[in-house]
Amino acid sequence: MSKFVNIGFGNVVNTDRIVAVVSPDSAPIKRLVQNAREQGHIIDATQGRKTKGVLFTESDSIILSALLPETLAARFGQTGRETAGREEDEDEE
């Protein structure tokens, strides 16, 4: 089941399509972002603020977020814990 999570400023993503969430600080990530920008595969969800998180999708799009990777991972993790809790409840019945 698809879950949508807020990645900042009212922008949401489908958690089933996210492959990785990383920091934009390293040179390899900066190169990947620049190459994707040149090819038109960037989705900028920063609303003009500094990019602090980079999300990679299954479809080779890259989403830029103004939230830290730790914050994004925690938000994604909340949906995972809810699902895990439900599965445990079903096993007990």
Steps between C-alpha positions, in 0.01 A plus 500: 500500500638839401578755768560866434738691727550875526851601388453865589280796405198284421686286247443126534660191349397139464723304738474188284692678222789636708826308470736717710513818705844661523677820591592730209845584640724242330652559158347186341150603607557853371605353162193274489273796578667718237476229234133440583434875484653514150283205390183644656462229765500732803194575711580800720284496814718743697281809439816707446674384817831319534496135393566281803362168379508319167250224424563249224199331340448176308434698183845667510354833606672690779297700749663786691369577849575770756472241779796306638533133402457402867168686515381341177607153614313546827186598310535198273568282803175604666302339219718187527440465874124537454501224240725276710269541799197397298676191366592392855137543609379287210748221587363478854140438386 
